[in-house]
Amino acid sequence: MNIKILLLFALTVCNSYAQNDPFQNISDLYYNCQYKEAIAKAHLLERENRGSAYYYITLSLVELDPVYYKDTILCYLEKYVSDTSNYGSFMEAYFGDMLKCKRGDNIKKKSFDNFCKKSPQLKYPEITYKIYEMGNKDQWHRNRDGWSYECRKATDSMNWIKQKQYDSSNLVELEKIVEKYGWPTDDIFGNMSSFSCFLILQHQKDVKIQEKYLPIIDSLAKLKKIDAWDYFMLRDRILITKGEKQLFGTQYT
């Protein structure tokens, strides 16, 4: 079959899937700051997929008024983790202060219990879950690149201040983990955790920190303990930061 026909077919299938995915519409509303509309749509689809519905409801309520809607948000988070297939490693990034109460402690405990049930093979579930939380903090504001410009510009500088705080605290936690367990690898912590650790390192502004771990990333990549792209991207990022030409062409300049 002609390659162009294959590509056209694949594109048609993807477009059809997107149009038939009701939660894509909620995501679009959320990323365009239409929070009330996203909540209303999520309520309509609650029976179809409660986890996704509760996810967008809580995130939208936070954007509307986290203080006013605190009890409602906690209520929906309780509903979210009541389904044992759901765990909320995103919660610390989005609801951290809100969870500093007895209800919050119960929500976090239930979330972690669900995570352990879904991942019984993990050797260090507590550390792995913590890395998941760190990964969500790393992407807290960077994920907003998908938001409309109008939606981001009012709060962008303030949110980047918080993102930088997350980046700093993530580095502290990452170095503690590496000191005790070594650099998290795919076989011990799972590829999602190892990739989260890479992103935390990649987003540090201090090139000396990146250079410190580059030989470790290089050796683990050669042993296929982590994705080789982690090394390629980190190496290029260091070179670009130092004003040199990148080797692998992974970084936009």
Disulfide bonds with the S-S distance in Angstrom:
Cys33-Cys151 1.33
